[in-house]
Each structure stands twice: as C-alpha cells, then as structure tokens.
C-alpha cells in the first residue's frame, strides 16, 4: 500500500518529535556534566516536603513537582515496578514532545510554510535542548516555562487571547519568569496609545496580571516567605554579574546552546514581522540581564525561552522570507 505525501509528511514529523525527545532525555540522564538522577530524586522529595534546597525561589515552583509526582503515582498504580526515576524520564519525554508539537504550530502561525524548514527548526531546537545540560537536572519547571510561552505566543497570533486567563495561573504556579506572558498580548499595539488598544485585550491583560499576582503571593503565604538563597555564597547583583562574566566556561556553553543564531537575528531584526520584533524587545534584554545578574548563567537551559520562542523562529522566518523574495524577483 502506497503512503500518501501528507501521511508520510506527518509520520516523518511524529518520528522527529519522538527521536529528538528521547535523545534529549538520554543526554540529560547520562551526561557527566548534568546532575545525577538520585540527587534529582532527593531534590524532588524535599520539594514535596516543603523544604527545598534553595527555598526561594525553588520551593514556590510547585506545578511541575506535583504534576510529576501525580504522573509517578499513576504509573506506579498501573505498573508497580515503575520507580520514580523511570517516571521522571518518561514525563520529560512527554514534555519534550509537547514542546515540539506546539513549536510546530507556532512556526506555522508565524507564516513559515516550508515543512522541510520547520523540520530543520525542530532538529535545531533538539540540538539546543541537548546542549544546555551543564549542571542541569531534568528541570521540569524550565521546560514547562518554554511550553507556556510557546502556547501563549500561538494563542496571541491566532487571536485566542481569552485562553490566556486559564494559562497564566498555571504558568505562575510553575515559575515566576512567566510574568512577561501577559505583556506579550500587548506587542501588536505598541505603537498605539492605551485608548486605541481594544478594551477586551486590555481587560484580558489586566486580568492575567492580577491572576499572576494572586498566585505569586498565595504560594509564598502557604509556604512562608524566606529571603532568596544565594548560590556559591553570592547574594548581590554585582556578585552574580562578576561570577558569570568571569567564569570562562559560560562562553563556550552559551555558544553551544544558542549557536550563532541570536547574532544573525539581531543584525536583521528590522526585517522581522512586527510581533517578533516587539517580543524580542519585551523579552530578550530583560531575560538576559536578569539571568546574568541573579543566576548561574552557565546553566544555559535558563536561556532556552528566548532561543526557542524568538531566535529560532525569527531565523527560520528570515530564511523563508529570503527565498520567497528571491523567487518573486526571478518570476518577474
């Protein structure tokens, strides 16, 4: 029986989702530069006990912890021999697949039509995921952050803003870095005054921010607020910035994760569609500044949100637009 082009096309993409997802988890679970699995299980248990190793902000990122634990309990009930680490790995494979599927939808919504270019984008994303494992664990909350940003971007482009209302509380329970998601909805209206922005859009954005604030405060009330825990004895902006900028390994690790794509995108930023340009200015400067000043930036998974949300899609858009323009000139 012959397989139609359309069917073969989707079989290829499904295979791509699966192979990339499994390989990324393989790298995260076996690479000597990553955090070993028993230690990850210990950290997970401390989160469940309300006593995270670095209480603030880790203890407040509870969504992924309880979803993973529920996944394990469900799997263990069906197959009693399944241990928690096996459940961790299975959950991360599913998480990767979801990221790639939503990324695929997002790329098409941006107007990227060439399926082979989209396939290259998915493979490139897999490469970035697999090269961002230095001092990293399975980082469920980081990858949910990527997923929530991609879902939000797709919803905004497809003009389904109302779905941001249920998305934001989940994103806020997952990680505080999701704060920028509501502002993404305002990107198409940056040149306008507030009065020119549709009231429905403003209402959704304001409601989303209020929901974020409620979740942010409520979680800290439940677990009790503690001062932010410094890493390696660092506590101030200057401590982190000095550590990051003088830690030589940061540069090859960051180049390995981001490749040369951000440089290309920045050079040709003015050629991008308005929404990508606005999202770049909304997210990228703040994201890089905050993570260089308040985190160990050598853990380059922290930069996957701007890479997968903005830089890779923008790079693919530039390629497709270049070929489209060239074909139009040739046709004339």
Secondary structure, 3 states (H helix, E strand, C coil): CCCCHHHHHHHHHHHHHHHHHHHHHHHHHHCCCCCCHHHHHHHHHHHHCCCCCCHHHHHCCHHHHHHHHHHHHHHHHHCCCCCHHHHHHHHHHHHHHHHHHHHHHHHHHCCCCCHHHHHHHHHHHHHHHHCCCCCCCCCHHHHHHHHHHHHHHHHHHCCCHHHHHHHHHHHHHHCHHHHHHHHHCCHHHCCCCHHHCCHHHHHHHHHHHHHHHHHHHHHHHHHCCCCCCCCCCCCCHHHHHHHHHHCCHHHHHHHHHHCCHHHHHHHCHHHCCHHHHHHHHHHHHHHHHHHHHHCCCCCHHHHHHHHHHHHHHHHHHHHHHHHHHHHHHHHC
